Amino acid sequence: MSFLASNYKRRNLSFKKGKGSYLFSTSGKKYLDFLSGIAVNTLGHSNPRLIKALNAQAKKVWHVSNSFQIPEGEILAKKLAKKTFADKVIFVNSGAEANETAIKIARRYFYSIGKPYKNRILCIKNSFHGRTLANIFASGSKKMTEGFGPKVNGFDHFNYSDLNSLRKKVTKNTAGIFFETAMGESGIKVHTKKFLREVKKICIEKNILLILDEVQCGIGRSGKFFAYEYAKVKPDIVPIAKGIGGGFPIGAVLMTKKVSNCMVPGTHGSTYGGNPLAMAIGNVIMDEVFKKGFLNNVRKNSKYFLGKLNSLKNKYPKIIKEIRGIGLLIGIQVSVDLENFINKLTQNKLLTIRAAENVVRILPPLNVKKKEIDIALKILNKVCSEY
Ligand SMILES: *Cc1c(COP(=O)(O)O)cnc(C)c1O
């Protein structure tokens, strides 16, 4: 009997250690980890630089609270600002918290410039932004909100990739258009550059903030540091989490100076957000992801992987319906039972995770080796051939 509540459907598998792209189970088996704790373990398991930074900081100071200056956080915020659109950063602890903070900032911005009626957030129907109350109602998903009423107001929804639907939902009350630059949980759906540019145009025209959730697709997952870079659009607010901590819980909201001015003392806070231990780790992730060739290598491996997966699709058209993805955020939409397919992969020592629309999500660590991708392809081929 477990004393853990039953809000997760857990696989009957546990691990005693991890190294690079591999996890070793308590029963002594070796698994290729191609879900990376859901796009979290950017540098795989037991990365020596992360271990070193964690240990070094652990011996100095873990936590002091945001009543004080935190030099490690100043450094990380500067790194994030130098490499992105952002001028200012607020640190939090998770993706859901980063998204809630982003929503607060958008509303507070319009309040601060004398337009408090601009307070509605326009999101994609059946999207995913985390599990807190505001975020589940932002998702416009019946399944996620069922039984959790009363409804949190202030969210409108448009249909995925549908600019006409979006235009119809914009009103004078719209403060922000808020969606994932490349959608993970909802089925690995990548917006076209054209879509992103058109949305940006609407935002400029109607004085609306563009809020891009890069919690899953950010931090190099897409092959660029941020997925929006492909379209060369400039967002106003970008919540991040997952990959920036490499396994340590870190969230952050990046924003322009214009928007950040409204966040005066007292408007937001988080006890743990940006503590020295978290910041020491985030700094290593940033240094590694921006090492020469790192992101280039993600793109190279992505091209190789996606190419081979498309060949596999052509070989097994009755099993694989579509290959989706950008960078190392990859989806295989299958025509067979999803859970069964994922279980078969697990039995063959390849760990993946589901996404909506009957999609197998593949999220290797960003420093995955080509030969590990080849092993995964071999397992995928074997599982497909056994149907
Ligand atoms: C995972 C995820 C979240 C929620 O992050 P948590 O850290 O679980 O709160 C929000 N948005 C997106 C796009 C995500 O993938």
The ligand as an SDF file (V2000), in Angstrom:
LIG
                    3D

 15 15  0  0  0  0  0  0  0  0999 V2000
    5.0940   21.5440  -17.6160 C   0  0  0  0  0  0  0  0  0  0  0  0
    4.4300   22.7440  -18.1480 C   0  0  0  0  0  0  0  0  0  0  0  0
    3.8580   23.6820  -17.2970 C   0  0  0  0  0  0  0  0  0  0  0  0
    3.7370   23.4720  -15.8090 C   0  0  0  0  0  0  0  0  0  0  0  0
    4.9680   23.3890  -15.2110 O   0  0  0  0  0  0  0  0  0  0  0  0
    5.0600   22.8280  -13.6930 P   0  0  0  0  0  0  0  0  0  0  0  0
    6.4980   23.0230  -13.3650 O   0  0  0  0  0  0  0  0  0  0  0  0
    4.6200   21.4130  -13.7410 O   0  0  0  0  0  0  0  0  0  0  0  0
    4.1500   23.6530  -12.8850 O   0  0  0  0  0  0  0  0  0  0  0  0
    3.3450   24.8430  -17.8530 C   0  0  0  0  0  0  0  0  0  0  0  0
    3.3830   25.0540  -19.1800 N   0  0  0  0  0  0  0  0  0  0  0  0
    3.9130   24.1570  -20.0300 C   0  0  0  0  0  0  0  0  0  0  0  0
    3.9440   24.4490  -21.4640 C   0  0  0  0  0  0  0  0  0  0  0  0
    4.4510   22.9740  -19.5510 C   0  0  0  0  0  0  0  0  0  0  0  0
    4.9580   22.0800  -20.3960 O   0  0  0  0  0  0  0  0  0  0  0  0
  1  2  1  0
  2  3  1  0
  2 14  2  0
  3  4  1  0
  3 10  2  0
  4  5  1  0
  5  6  1  0
  6  7  2  0
  6  8  1  0
  6  9  1  0
 10 11  1  0
 11 12  2  0
 12 13  1  0
 12 14  1  0
 14 15  1  0
M  END
$$$$
